[in-house]
Amino acid sequence: MSRDLIAGLEQQLRELDAQALRRKLRVTDSPCDAQIRVDGRDMLAFCSNDYLGLAAHPHIVEALREGALRYGAGSGASHLISGHSRAHAVLEERLAGFVSPQIDNARALYFSTGYMANLAMLGALSVSGGTDAELFSESLNHASLIDGARLSRARVQVYPHGDVAQLAALLQVSKAETKLVVTDSVFSMDGNLAPLRELTALCEQHGAWLIVDDAHGFGVLGDHGRGVLEHLQLKSPNIVYMGTLGKAAGVAGAFVAAHASVIEWLVQRARPYIYTTASSPAIAHALLTAIDIVAGDEGNARRAKLRMLIEQFRKETVLRHWQLLPSATAIQPVVIGSNDAALRAAAALYDAGYWVPAIRPPTVPAGTARLRVTLSAAHRKEDVSHLSAAILSLENA
């Protein structure tokens, strides 16, 4: 007797409901901003990664329009066939120059998404020294790095969050020809930073690549927004750096920056780059304006405002039962515990006009379901004060 496939899926969906783990799509009807219209309601949004408030910036919107008029809507092919436009090439040159103070002989490669960039880095570098590769992955890494590790065909060792001593012990006994240490810079659900100075020293000692996913640091960290490497003043030929362009930069895509020879290897061997249609040249053209804003006086002012809002939220949100995790970044997690309780808190905030997501397993460990508050330079001081008061009221209810 054949299995009823649909019935099987529906049973599993009911099990997700029973565990308060089913996700829900909401539909926005306005540009990404601090004040947003979602499912027909006007809300204050504390859920996007638009950290500098650039997603609806009029100059970037105009640059996107200009790019579409100049290059059309689509690229038509992969980069290595005919899809690599002048806009892509100029963007890569601009990004390489932007990060060059932290990377010698820097070259950058643009990808349609950060997910693709991570798959590309791990897959290509795992075969850079032959077939004997071992990958050391931080336990709280983003799903794209976890999937990249699985697809790389390298042996994978997972080391505990921030545990430099355990990583050192694993590297010490590794006999692999190629070693890769892989980590987020800013952990997306906790908001804290990886111990990158110590990781860099270990990788240099053991001849390992250090792959850094700076999705939540690029544009925000560092005096000029160059990201975590600038923030920590790190520079090493062992570092391969990934920054996303759909968060603080406000548009879409991602890039990998490293020594020019590393990037050339990715062009030759990174399957997610070789075998996918290039993104719209209009996107790349818009990103040129976004990077100019990030790097300029306006970017400096927006970063300063964001830092002020982070300090304000932490000062005003003094919890007794729930836990505000230690974070100096725009990601401010409020750990509640159970899935049901986190969902109820998020629903109550939503009813009050605040869009804050409830994050549950498997995204975070069981028993640590949380509200993930993300702040933006587009928020006002009063927005943050009102949200803080609403969270405190819920905790004390």
PAGU-538814 format. One record per residue (C-alpha): residue in one letter; x, y, z. Coordinates in nm, 2 decimals. Layout:
// PAGU-538814
R	type	X	Y	Z
R	A	X	Y	Z
...
This chain:
// PAGU-538814
R	type	X	Y	Z
R	M	0.00	0.00	0.00
R	S	0.14	0.34	-0.10
R	R	0.20	0.59	0.17
R	D	-0.02	0.90	0.18
R	L	0.25	1.16	0.14
R	I	0.03	1.46	0.20
R	A	-0.12	1.31	0.52
R	G	0.23	1.25	0.65
R	L	0.33	1.61	0.60
R	E	0.01	1.73	0.76
R	Q	0.08	1.52	1.07
R	Q	0.43	1.66	1.10
R	L	0.29	2.01	1.07
R	R	0.05	1.94	1.35
R	E	0.34	1.82	1.56
R	L	0.51	2.16	1.49
R	D	0.20	2.33	1.62
R	A	0.20	2.12	1.93
R	Q	0.55	2.23	2.01
R	A	0.49	2.59	1.92
R	L	0.74	2.57	1.64
R	R	0.55	2.65	1.33
R	R	0.67	2.96	1.15
R	K	0.44	3.22	1.00
R	L	0.48	3.44	0.70
R	R	0.37	3.81	0.72
R	V	0.33	4.04	0.43
R	T	0.46	4.39	0.42
R	D	0.30	4.66	0.21
R	S	0.56	4.94	0.26
R	P	0.93	4.99	0.23
R	C	1.16	4.84	0.49
R	D	1.18	5.10	0.77
R	A	1.13	5.15	1.14
R	Q	0.77	5.23	1.08
R	I	0.62	4.97	0.85
R	R	0.28	4.84	0.73
R	V	0.24	4.47	0.77
R	D	-0.07	4.25	0.71
R	G	-0.27	4.57	0.68
R	R	-0.15	4.73	1.01
R	D	0.09	5.01	1.08
R	M	0.37	4.88	1.32
R	L	0.70	4.97	1.47
R	A	0.94	4.71	1.34
R	F	1.22	4.58	1.56
R	C	1.29	4.28	1.34
R	S	1.49	4.37	1.03
R	N	1.86	4.37	0.98
R	D	1.85	4.72	0.82
R	Y	2.09	4.84	1.08
R	L	2.17	5.18	0.93
R	G	1.82	5.24	0.79
R	L	1.94	5.24	0.43
R	A	1.69	5.00	0.27
R	A	1.46	5.29	0.16
R	H	1.72	5.56	0.13
R	P	1.61	5.79	-0.16
R	H	1.96	5.80	-0.31
R	I	1.99	5.43	-0.32
R	V	1.64	5.39	-0.46
R	E	1.73	5.64	-0.73
R	A	2.06	5.45	-0.80
R	L	1.86	5.12	-0.84
R	R	1.63	5.30	-1.09
R	E	1.93	5.43	-1.28
R	G	2.09	5.09	-1.29
R	A	1.78	4.93	-1.43
R	L	1.76	5.19	-1.71
R	R	2.13	5.15	-1.79
R	Y	2.16	4.77	-1.76
R	G	1.81	4.63	-1.78
R	A	1.63	4.40	-1.53
R	G	1.83	4.08	-1.55
R	S	2.19	3.96	-1.62
R	G	2.09	3.67	-1.85
R	A	2.36	3.43	-1.76
R	S	2.62	3.32	-1.50
R	H	2.91	3.55	-1.44
R	L	3.15	3.33	-1.63
R	I	2.93	3.31	-1.94
R	S	2.79	3.66	-2.01
R	G	2.63	3.78	-1.69
R	H	2.92	3.98	-1.54
R	S	2.84	4.34	-1.61
R	R	3.04	4.65	-1.57
R	A	2.83	4.72	-1.26
R	H	2.94	4.40	-1.10
R	A	3.31	4.47	-1.19
R	V	3.30	4.82	-1.05
R	L	3.13	4.71	-0.73
R	E	3.39	4.44	-0.67
R	E	3.67	4.70	-0.72
R	R	3.49	4.93	-0.48
R	L	3.45	4.67	-0.22
R	A	3.81	4.55	-0.25
R	G	3.93	4.91	-0.20
R	F	3.70	4.96	0.09
R	V	3.83	4.66	0.29
R	S	4.19	4.69	0.17
R	P	4.33	4.85	0.49
R	Q	4.26	4.51	0.66
R	I	4.35	4.28	0.37
R	D	4.67	4.28	0.17
R	N	4.64	4.26	-0.21
R	A	4.26	4.25	-0.16
R	R	4.02	4.14	-0.43
R	A	3.64	4.10	-0.38
R	L	3.38	3.87	-0.54
R	Y	3.01	3.95	-0.54
R	F	2.75	3.69	-0.48
R	S	2.37	3.70	-0.50
R	T	2.33	3.60	-0.13
R	G	2.54	3.55	0.18
R	Y	2.42	3.19	0.19
R	M	2.57	3.12	-0.15
R	A	2.89	3.30	-0.05
R	N	2.93	3.08	0.25
R	L	2.87	2.76	0.05
R	A	3.12	2.88	-0.21
R	M	3.40	2.96	0.04
R	L	3.38	2.63	0.23
R	G	3.34	2.41	-0.07
R	A	3.62	2.57	-0.27
R	L	3.87	2.61	0.01
R	S	3.81	2.25	0.14
R	V	3.97	2.12	-0.19
R	S	4.24	2.39	-0.21
R	G	4.51	2.15	-0.08
R	G	4.38	1.82	-0.22
R	T	4.11	1.60	-0.07
R	D	4.23	1.58	0.29
R	A	4.05	1.86	0.46
R	E	3.92	1.92	0.81
R	L	3.68	2.19	0.91
R	F	3.64	2.34	1.26
R	S	3.30	2.50	1.30
R	E	3.17	2.72	1.59
R	S	2.87	2.56	1.76
R	L	2.65	2.87	1.71
R	N	2.74	2.93	1.34
R	H	2.47	3.04	1.10
R	A	2.28	2.77	0.91
R	S	2.46	2.86	0.59
R	L	2.79	2.78	0.74
R	I	2.66	2.46	0.88
R	D	2.52	2.36	0.54
R	G	2.85	2.47	0.37
R	A	3.04	2.24	0.61
R	R	2.82	1.95	0.53
R	L	2.85	2.00	0.16
R	S	3.22	2.06	0.16
R	R	3.30	1.69	0.21
R	A	3.56	1.78	0.47
R	R	3.57	1.61	0.81
R	V	3.38	1.84	1.04
R	Q	3.46	1.91	1.41
R	V	3.22	2.14	1.60
R	Y	3.38	2.33	1.89
R	P	3.18	2.49	2.18
R	H	3.08	2.85	2.16
R	G	3.38	3.08	2.21
R	D	3.59	2.79	2.34
R	V	3.94	2.88	2.21
R	A	4.11	2.62	2.43
R	Q	3.90	2.34	2.28
R	L	3.96	2.46	1.93
R	A	4.34	2.48	2.00
R	A	4.33	2.12	2.12
R	L	4.15	2.00	1.81
R	L	4.39	2.19	1.58
R	Q	4.69	2.04	1.77
R	V	4.59	1.68	1.69
R	S	4.46	1.74	1.34
R	K	4.67	1.58	1.06
R	A	4.46	1.72	0.78
R	E	4.65	1.88	0.49
R	T	4.39	2.16	0.47
R	K	4.24	2.31	0.79
R	L	3.96	2.56	0.80
R	V	3.83	2.74	1.11
R	V	3.48	2.88	1.04
R	T	3.29	3.13	1.25
R	D	3.04	3.41	1.25
R	S	3.18	3.74	1.37
R	V	2.86	3.87	1.54
R	F	2.64	3.58	1.63
R	S	2.30	3.65	1.49
R	M	2.08	3.52	1.78
R	D	2.31	3.63	2.07
R	G	2.46	3.95	1.94
R	N	2.80	3.88	2.09
R	L	3.14	3.87	1.90
R	A	3.36	3.57	1.83
R	P	3.71	3.58	1.99
R	L	3.86	3.66	1.65
R	R	4.20	3.79	1.78
R	E	4.26	3.45	1.95
R	L	4.12	3.26	1.65
R	T	4.35	3.45	1.41
R	A	4.66	3.36	1.62
R	L	4.56	2.99	1.63
R	C	4.51	2.98	1.25
R	E	4.84	3.14	1.18
R	Q	5.01	2.90	1.43
R	H	4.85	2.59	1.26
R	G	4.85	2.70	0.90
R	A	4.47	2.71	0.89
R	W	4.22	2.93	0.70
R	L	4.00	3.15	0.91
R	I	3.67	3.20	0.74
R	V	3.48	3.49	0.89
R	D	3.11	3.55	0.82
R	D	3.06	3.92	0.91
R	A	2.70	3.94	0.80
R	H	2.60	4.15	1.11
R	G	2.92	4.34	1.14
R	F	2.99	4.49	0.79
R	G	2.87	4.85	0.77
R	V	2.81	4.87	1.15
R	L	3.14	4.78	1.32
R	G	3.46	4.98	1.28
R	D	3.52	5.35	1.26
R	H	3.45	5.35	0.89
R	G	3.20	5.06	0.88
R	R	3.45	4.82	0.73
R	G	3.33	4.56	0.98
R	V	3.48	4.34	1.25
R	L	3.83	4.33	1.10
R	E	3.85	4.71	1.13
R	H	3.68	4.70	1.47
R	L	3.94	4.46	1.61
R	Q	4.23	4.59	1.39
R	L	4.29	4.24	1.25
R	K	4.50	4.17	0.94
R	S	4.62	3.82	0.83
R	P	4.67	3.64	0.50
R	N	4.49	3.34	0.66
R	I	4.16	3.54	0.68
R	V	3.89	3.49	0.42
R	Y	3.62	3.75	0.49
R	M	3.25	3.75	0.39
R	G	3.02	4.06	0.43
R	T	2.66	4.08	0.34
R	L	2.50	4.37	0.15
R	G	2.14	4.32	0.23
R	K	2.17	4.42	0.60
R	A	2.36	4.74	0.70
R	A	2.42	4.82	0.33
R	G	2.04	4.81	0.27
R	V	2.03	4.64	-0.07
R	A	2.10	4.27	-0.15
R	G	2.38	4.02	-0.20
R	A	2.71	3.95	-0.04
R	F	3.08	3.95	-0.11
R	V	3.39	3.76	-0.03
R	A	3.72	3.95	0.02
R	A	4.06	3.80	0.05
R	H	4.40	3.79	-0.11
R	A	4.36	3.80	-0.49
R	S	4.48	3.44	-0.53
R	V	4.21	3.32	-0.29
R	I	3.94	3.50	-0.50
R	E	4.08	3.36	-0.82
R	W	4.05	3.01	-0.67
R	L	3.69	3.08	-0.59
R	V	3.62	3.19	-0.95
R	Q	3.77	2.86	-1.07
R	R	3.63	2.62	-0.81
R	A	3.33	2.77	-0.62
R	R	3.02	2.59	-0.76
R	P	2.76	2.83	-0.62
R	Y	2.94	3.11	-0.81
R	I	3.01	2.92	-1.13
R	Y	2.67	2.76	-1.18
R	T	2.42	3.03	-1.10
R	T	2.28	3.32	-1.30
R	A	2.44	3.65	-1.19
R	S	2.22	3.89	-1.00
R	S	2.07	4.19	-1.16
R	P	2.33	4.45	-1.26
R	A	2.09	4.72	-1.13
R	I	2.14	4.58	-0.78
R	A	2.52	4.61	-0.81
R	H	2.48	4.96	-0.94
R	A	2.26	5.06	-0.64
R	L	2.52	4.91	-0.41
R	L	2.78	5.16	-0.53
R	T	2.58	5.44	-0.38
R	A	2.51	5.23	-0.06
R	I	2.88	5.18	0.00
R	D	2.95	5.55	-0.05
R	I	2.70	5.62	0.22
R	V	2.83	5.36	0.45
R	A	3.18	5.49	0.41
R	G	3.10	5.86	0.44
R	D	2.99	6.11	0.69
R	E	2.63	6.00	0.68
R	G	2.73	5.65	0.76
R	N	2.94	5.77	1.05
R	A	2.64	5.97	1.18
R	R	2.41	5.67	1.15
R	R	2.65	5.44	1.33
R	A	2.68	5.69	1.61
R	K	2.30	5.71	1.64
R	L	2.27	5.33	1.64
R	R	2.53	5.30	1.92
R	M	2.33	5.56	2.12
R	L	2.01	5.36	2.07
R	I	2.18	5.04	2.18
R	E	2.30	5.20	2.50
R	Q	1.95	5.35	2.56
R	F	1.78	5.01	2.52
R	R	2.01	4.83	2.75
R	K	1.98	5.10	3.02
R	E	1.61	5.11	3.01
R	T	1.54	4.74	2.98
R	V	1.62	4.61	3.33
R	L	1.46	4.27	3.36
R	R	1.39	4.06	3.67
R	H	1.28	3.72	3.53
R	W	1.37	3.72	3.16
R	Q	1.73	3.77	3.05
R	L	1.88	4.04	2.83
R	L	2.19	3.88	2.69
R	P	2.51	4.07	2.70
R	S	2.55	4.24	2.36
R	A	2.70	4.57	2.24
R	T	2.55	4.52	1.89
R	A	2.22	4.60	1.73
R	I	2.10	4.25	1.81
R	Q	1.95	4.26	2.16
R	P	1.81	3.91	2.26
R	V	1.56	3.88	2.54
R	V	1.57	3.52	2.65
R	I	1.23	3.40	2.79
R	G	1.27	3.02	2.79
R	S	0.98	2.81	2.67
R	N	0.85	2.83	2.31
R	D	0.49	2.90	2.42
R	A	0.60	3.19	2.65
R	A	0.81	3.35	2.38
R	L	0.53	3.32	2.13
R	R	0.28	3.47	2.37
R	A	0.52	3.76	2.44
R	A	0.57	3.82	2.07
R	A	0.20	3.81	2.00
R	A	0.13	4.06	2.28
R	L	0.39	4.30	2.15
R	Y	0.24	4.26	1.80
R	D	-0.11	4.34	1.93
R	A	0.04	4.65	2.09
R	G	0.20	4.76	1.76
R	Y	0.55	4.63	1.80
R	W	0.69	4.37	1.55
R	V	0.95	4.16	1.74
R	P	1.00	3.80	1.64
R	A	1.00	3.50	1.87
R	I	1.30	3.29	1.79
R	R	1.27	2.92	1.88
R	P	1.46	2.59	1.83
R	P	1.62	2.48	1.61
R	T	1.75	2.83	1.55
R	V	1.84	2.86	1.92
R	P	1.90	2.58	2.18
R	A	1.60	2.42	2.34
R	G	1.48	2.61	2.65
R	T	1.63	2.94	2.53
R	A	1.34	3.07	2.31
R	R	1.37	3.45	2.29
R	L	1.25	3.78	2.16
R	R	1.51	3.90	1.91
R	V	1.51	4.28	1.92
R	T	1.71	4.44	1.64
R	L	1.77	4.81	1.64
R	S	1.82	5.05	1.35
R	A	1.95	5.40	1.30
R	A	1.60	5.46	1.15
R	H	1.44	5.42	1.50
R	R	1.37	5.72	1.72
R	K	1.46	5.75	2.09
R	E	1.09	5.74	2.18
R	D	1.05	5.42	1.97
R	V	1.31	5.25	2.18
R	S	1.16	5.38	2.51
R	H	0.81	5.26	2.42
R	L	0.94	4.91	2.32
R	S	1.14	4.88	2.64
R	A	0.83	4.98	2.85
R	A	0.62	4.73	2.66
R	I	0.86	4.45	2.73
R	L	0.89	4.53	3.10
R	S	0.51	4.54	3.13
R	L	0.48	4.19	2.97
R	E	0.75	4.05	3.20
R	N	0.57	4.18	3.51
R	A	0.22	4.08	3.39
